[in-house]
Amino acid sequence: MVAASGALRRVRPAAMPIAGEAVDQFARWLLVAVALDLLVTRFVVRLAIFVPEG
């Protein structure tokens, strides 16, 4: 939209807060997934190093 002064201003849609909450929730799930992946990967690597083959 163009304001009276001629400068552009951003218009936010009404659904923006809902989208922001969804992004926050998705970011939290990603953080949990990364943490679990790190823990599982460390566990598997340490197990593979210290458990004998035979």
C-alpha positions in Angstrom: 0.0 0.0 0.0 1.1 3.6 -0.6 0.6 6.0 2.3 -0.2 9.7 1.8 3.5 10.6 2.0 4.3 8.3 -0.9 6.3 5.9 1.3 5.5 2.2 1.1 4.2 0.6 4.2 3.8 -3.0 5.0 0.3 -4.4 5.6 0.1 -7.5 7.7 -2.7 -10.0 7.0 -4.9 -11.1 9.9 -3.5 -14.6 9.9 0.0 -13.4 10.6 0.0 -14.2 14.4 -1.2 -17.7 13.7 1.5 -18.2 11.2 4.1 -16.9 13.7 2.9 -19.3 16.3 3.1 -22.2 13.8 6.7 -21.2 13.0 7.6 -21.1 16.7 6.1 -24.5 17.3 7.9 -25.9 14.2 11.2 -24.4 15.4 10.7 -26.1 18.8 10.1 -29.4 17.1 13.2 -29.0 15.0 15.3 -28.2 18.1 14.0 -31.3 19.9 14.7 -33.4 16.8 18.3 -32.1 16.5 18.9 -32.7 20.2 17.5 -36.3 20.0 19.6 -36.9 16.8 22.7 -35.7 18.6 22.1 -37.9 21.6 21.2 -41.0 19.6 24.2 -40.5 17.3 26.6 -40.1 20.2 25.2 -43.2 21.9 25.5 -45.3 18.7 29.0 -44.2 18.0 30.2 -44.8 21.5 28.5 -48.2 21.5 30.2 -49.1 18.2 33.6 -48.1 19.6 33.4 -49.9 22.9 31.4 -53.1 22.0 33.7 -55.8 20.6 32.9 -57.3 17.2 32.8 -60.9 18.2 
